[in-house]
Each structure stands twice: as C-alpha cells, then as structure tokens.
Amino acid sequence: MAAQKDLCDAIVIGAGVQGCFTAYHLAKHGKRVLLLEQFFLPHSRGSSHGQSRIIRRAYPEDFYTQMMDECYQIWTQLEQEAGTQLHRQTGLLLLGRKENPELKTIQATLSRQGVEHQCLSSEELKQRFPNIRLARGEVGLLDKSGGVLYADKALRALQDAIRQLGGIVHDGEKVVEIKPGPLVSVKTTSKSYQAKNLVITAGPWTNQLLRPLGIELPLQTLRINVCYWREKVPGSYGVSQAFPCFLGLGLSLAPHHIYGLPSREYPGLMKVCYHHGNNAEPEERDCPTTFSDIQDVQILSRFVRDHLPDLHPEPAIMEHCMYTNTPDEHFILDRHPKYDNIVIGAGFSGHGFKLSPVVGKILYELSMKLTTHYDLTPFQMSRFPGLGKAHL
C-alpha cells in the first residue's frame, strides 16, 4: 500500500479540456489530484487543441441549454482567475430552411429556456449580413449569447490553475496499465501511482484503457478536416465587422452540419469546417489525405462558393483533429459498472468543449460520490445495449 502522503484522492488520465476541468474542480475542492497526459504539453494529437471553438446555448436538447448557464459562469470565473480573455461574444447564427425540424426544435428550446434569440427572415438576413448569400427558402436563428472560445488559451489557463491550486500535472507519461481495486494503481511509462479514485478522459484512446477493465464503449473515432479559407478582402468576415459564428443545418448539399467562426486565428482566413469526418485510429491522424477527405472538402468548397462569396472557394490551410463520438452523439458520464471508483467521461467531440466546465464538475462529483445537480440519465452508458454490466 502506498504511503498516505503519496496517495492521491484522484488520478485523471487525459489532459484535454475535459480532464483539465475535472482536475481543476478536484483541486479547487482541496483534493489531492494527479493529471496524467501521454504527450508533452501543449500538443495537437487529440481533440482540444487549436485556437478556437464555438460557444452557444442553441441546442435541440433542453439539458444542454440548461447546462450552458453554469458553463458561462465558470468560463467567466476562469477568465477572472487567469486574468486573460477566454471568450468573445459574437452571436451564433443558425442557417437552415424555414421548415427544417432541427431549426424549429432549437428555437422552441431557446424559447422554453428563456434564452435571448431572434428569428431572421431571408430579407432580414440579407440586410444584416450582406456577405452571406442564401439559397431560396433559407432563414436564420440568432443565439445572441453565442461566440468564440479561445481554446488553447483556455487549456493553458486551466493547467496553470490546477498547479496553483496544488494539483500535479505530469505530461509525457503514457498509461500502460490500470489495476482496479479499493486503491487504483496506474502504471505509466515513467512511474506507478495509486489513488482512491480514477477518472478516465482519454478521448480517442478511451477504449484502449477500458478493454483490459472489461468494457468497450461504442465510440467512433473520426479524423476531421479543419479548413481555413482566405478572404478576398481582409476583414470581410472578421470580428471587427460584427460577423457571427454560424452553423448550417440540413443544407441540401451537405448531409452534415457546416460551421464557421469569424476570422482571427490566421489573419485574413476564416475557419469553415464540416461537422463530420472519416473513421481513423488516433495514431492515423496525420496519415495522407484520403478520397473521403477530398469529398468532404469538396462539399465545403461548394458551400463557401454558394454562401460566402467573399471567400476564395479553396482552403488555404487544412489541419486535422480527432472526434470521438457515441451513436447518439451524447456524452458518457458514468462510473465503471464493476469498479465504482473508476469514472469515465467520453464521447465529447464536436460539441464538448463549451460544456467542459460542467462536465468536469460532474466527473469530479461522480468520483467523490457526491450528489450531482443534473439528471445524468442521458449520459449513462446503460443506454447502450450490453453496457449495464462489465463483461468480466
């Protein structure tokens, strides 16, 4: 048994934004926490890197919109603690055909939850955002609280805060073995540790850690193309022009959502991406471009040509990111079905960054056996057949 002074209250595996916020809440509540990361920080191998993410209250599901209230509060608190801006309000413009069922559902959710929003007809959209070209029958829904999160700055702020609160961050240590028990033993490429509790937030590597523990989650890992498009006139789609983030729903040329953020990360370039990717193991992130990648970029090129006429319709820069999705695209926030001191957070990619302040709080509460203030039914792994109990 480890000496008591070396024993952690919790070990968190994975220093993406979910793991960082989990460690942050643990440390903030005086818990002895060790955050382990297999790569040296900062890195671009997972799902939390890059300069920007969208933040929004606009969701079809009430439970996400409700969670976002507290998320905004915690993001503001972290900004104040870090003394640096982590968020910029630009508004989020949802684009879709007037009869689009998802657009109608989101509008109903915003109305029920009392979120300030505005419905924009085709004519109103043309007047307000003249550099967006609309297809016939397309309308807009503006979530005024939406905006941009500065992702890489947020990660640095969190990691600094964890250390300042007394938490320990070890990067460059890959976990090679987990031994469950009343005390969980975690062996890395450098050392072995013990803790009363373990939280796994390992993104695309989640199942590699869970298989030896008797379960495999229905997670799909995707490689996403992150594309930046050059403005014909610099600043046309910039934050200085009050251009919003946008999300295109159910557009005829794209089976999946298309989203964009005002130009800022690279001067004169706007981030416009396809909310979909192609099956890939995490180690394949930097493999050569595939035919499916080319097809996805062609969809984006047509969208840019038709809807954003002040951008050149070929990407100037293309990067890659990993998504980890569940079949219903809702998170997994749950305890291991056999070892109740092992907590799992998974399936966040594509929309998890903005919600990470509350996700981290929930994972902290689960690990400490505290009562959570949210209904976790949508996030339990038992919603997937065969995952109510471990296959041991």
Secondary structure in CASP SS format (residue, H / E / C, confidence):
PFRMAT SS
TARGET T0000
AUTHOR 0000-0000-0000
METHOD secondary structure of the structure
MODEL  1
M C 1.00
A C 1.00
A C 1.00
Q H 1.00
K H 1.00
D H 1.00
L C 1.00
C E 1.00
D E 1.00
A E 1.00
I E 1.00
V E 1.00
I E 1.00
G C 1.00
A C 1.00
G C 1.00
V H 1.00
Q H 1.00
G H 1.00
C H 1.00
F H 1.00
T H 1.00
A H 1.00
Y H 1.00
H H 1.00
L H 1.00
A H 1.00
K H 1.00
H C 1.00
G C 1.00
K C 1.00
R C 1.00
V E 1.00
L E 1.00
L E 1.00
L E 1.00
E C 1.00
Q C 1.00
F C 1.00
F C 1.00
L C 1.00
P C 1.00
H C 1.00
S C 1.00
R C 1.00
G C 1.00
S C 1.00
S C 1.00
H C 1.00
G C 1.00
Q C 1.00
S E 1.00
R E 1.00
I E 1.00
I E 1.00
R C 1.00
R C 1.00
A C 1.00
Y C 1.00
P C 1.00
E C 1.00
D H 1.00
F H 1.00
Y H 1.00
T H 1.00
Q H 1.00
M H 1.00
M H 1.00
D H 1.00
E H 1.00
C H 1.00
Y H 1.00
Q H 1.00
I H 1.00
W H 1.00
T H 1.00
Q H 1.00
L H 1.00
E H 1.00
Q H 1.00
E H 1.00
A H 1.00
G C 1.00
T C 1.00
Q C 1.00
L C 1.00
H E 1.00
R E 1.00
Q E 1.00
T C 1.00
G C 1.00
L E 1.00
L E 1.00
L E 1.00
L E 1.00
G E 1.00
R E 1.00
K C 1.00
E C 1.00
N C 1.00
P H 1.00
E H 1.00
L H 1.00
K H 1.00
T H 1.00
I H 1.00
Q H 1.00
A H 1.00
T H 1.00
L H 1.00
S H 1.00
R H 1.00
Q C 1.00
G C 1.00
V C 1.00
E C 1.00
H E 1.00
Q E 1.00
C E 1.00
L E 1.00
S C 1.00
S H 1.00
E H 1.00
E H 1.00
L H 1.00
K H 1.00
Q H 1.00
R H 1.00
F C 1.00
P C 1.00
N C 1.00
I C 1.00
R C 1.00
L C 1.00
A C 1.00
R C 1.00
G C 1.00
E E 1.00
V E 1.00
G E 1.00
L E 1.00
L E 1.00
D E 1.00
K C 1.00
S C 1.00
G C 1.00
G E 1.00
V E 1.00
L E 1.00
Y E 1.00
A H 1.00
D H 1.00
K H 1.00
A H 1.00
L H 1.00
R H 1.00
A H 1.00
L H 1.00
Q H 1.00
D H 1.00
A H 1.00
I H 1.00
R H 1.00
Q H 1.00
L C 1.00
G C 1.00
G C 1.00
I E 1.00
V E 1.00
H E 1.00
D C 1.00
G C 1.00
E C 1.00
K C 1.00
V E 1.00
V E 1.00
E E 1.00
I E 1.00
K E 1.00
P C 1.00
G C 1.00
P C 1.00
L C 1.00
V E 1.00
S E 1.00
V E 1.00
K E 1.00
T E 1.00
T C 1.00
S C 1.00
K C 1.00
S E 1.00
Y E 1.00
Q E 1.00
A E 1.00
K E 1.00
N E 1.00
L E 1.00
V E 1.00
I E 1.00
T C 1.00
A C 1.00
G H 1.00
P H 1.00
W H 1.00
T H 1.00
N H 1.00
Q H 1.00
L H 1.00
L H 1.00
R H 1.00
P H 1.00
L H 1.00
G C 1.00
I C 1.00
E C 1.00
L C 1.00
P C 1.00
L C 1.00
Q E 1.00
T E 1.00
L E 1.00
R E 1.00
I E 1.00
N E 1.00
V E 1.00
C E 1.00
Y E 1.00
W E 1.00
R E 1.00
E E 1.00
K C 1.00
V C 1.00
P C 1.00
G C 1.00
S C 1.00
Y C 1.00
G E 1.00
V H 1.00
S H 1.00
Q H 1.00
A C 1.00
F C 1.00
P C 1.00
C E 1.00
F E 1.00
L E 1.00
G E 1.00
L C 1.00
G C 1.00
L C 1.00
S C 1.00
L C 1.00
A C 1.00
P C 1.00
H C 1.00
H C 1.00
I E 1.00
Y E 1.00
G E 1.00
L E 1.00
P C 1.00
S E 1.00
R C 1.00
E C 1.00
Y C 1.00
P C 1.00
G C 1.00
L E 1.00
M E 1.00
K E 1.00
V E 1.00
C E 1.00
Y E 1.00
H C 1.00
H C 1.00
G C 1.00
N E 1.00
N E 1.00
A C 1.00
E C 1.00
P H 1.00
E H 1.00
E H 1.00
R C 1.00
D C 1.00
C C 1.00
P C 1.00
T C 1.00
T C 1.00
F H 1.00
S H 1.00
D H 1.00
I H 1.00
Q H 1.00
D H 1.00
V H 1.00
Q H 1.00
I H 1.00
L H 1.00
S H 1.00
R H 1.00
F H 1.00
V H 1.00
R H 1.00
D H 1.00
H H 1.00
L C 1.00
P C 1.00
D C 1.00
L E 1.00
H E 1.00
P E 1.00
E E 1.00
P E 1.00
A E 1.00
I E 1.00
M E 1.00
E E 1.00
H E 1.00
C E 1.00
M E 1.00
Y E 1.00
T E 1.00
N E 1.00
T C 1.00
P C 1.00
D C 1.00
E C 1.00
H C 1.00
F C 1.00
I E 1.00
L E 1.00
D E 1.00
R E 1.00
H C 1.00
P C 1.00
K C 1.00
Y C 1.00
D C 1.00
N C 1.00
I E 1.00
V E 1.00
I E 1.00
G E 1.00
A E 1.00
G C 1.00
F C 1.00
S C 1.00
G C 1.00
H C 1.00
G C 1.00
F C 1.00
K C 1.00
L C 1.00
S H 1.00
P H 1.00
V H 1.00
V H 1.00
G H 1.00
K H 1.00
I H 1.00
L H 1.00
Y H 1.00
E H 1.00
L H 1.00
S H 1.00
M C 1.00
K C 1.00
L C 1.00
T C 1.00
T C 1.00
H C 1.00
Y C 1.00
D C 1.00
L C 1.00
T H 1.00
P H 1.00
F H 1.00
Q C 1.00
M H 1.00
S H 1.00
R H 1.00
F C 1.00
P C 1.00
G C 1.00
L C 1.00
G C 1.00
K C 1.00
A C 1.00
H C 1.00
L C 1.00
END
